[in-house]
Amino acid sequence: MASASEEMFSKWMAAWPRAVARSWLDKDFLQELVRDPHGVLTQQYGVQIPEGWSIKVVPGVEEATVSIGKGEGPVLVLRLPEKPQDLSPELGELLERILFKAFAPCCCC
């Protein structure tokens, strides 16, 4: 049986690639993801955010980071890769479906 932290990590690993693929296909979703990453990831993907943490999504940042500002809790800064220039809508939708199937939790996990 998976621990709570393993389950949370598994949901993150499933959700983030799907959110990235969707952001490449849907400009409204991209704007919402950047504006309210906490809401999007928890409500649409079921990801749990540790209490006291906040999330920031930044297009084009080199890598994910965690920082702690003065008087603030930890901030998880997630890199949002740029959309590949040759990504067609059809290929993007296929990518999102593949990622969903590859990372969707099974009945036994």
C-alpha positions, 0 to 999 in steps of 0.5 A, a space after each residue: 500500500 502506498 504512503 500518503 506522500 507516495 500517492 501525492 507524488 504519483 498524482 503530481 507525476 500524472 497531472 503535470 505532463 497532462 496540464 502542460 500538454 493541455 496548455 499547449 492546446 488551449 490558450 484559455 487553460 494556459 492563462 488559467 493555469 498561470 493565473 491560478 495553478 493551485 485551483 487548476 491542479 487541485 480541482 481539475 487534476 486532484 493534486 494535493 498541495 501541502 498546507 502552507 505551500 503555494 504554486 507559481 507557474 512560469 513559462 520558459 523557466 529552466 527548471 522547477 524550483 522551491 523557494 521560501 520568501 520572507 514571511 511566506 511558506 514554500 513556493 513551488 515554481 513549476 516550469 511550463 515548457 514552450 509549445 513545440 512549434 510543429 505541434 498540430 492540434 491533432 498531435 497535441 490531443 493524441 499526446 494528452 490522451 497518451 499521457 492520460 493513459 500512461 499516468 492514470 492511476 489503475 484500479 489497484 494503486 
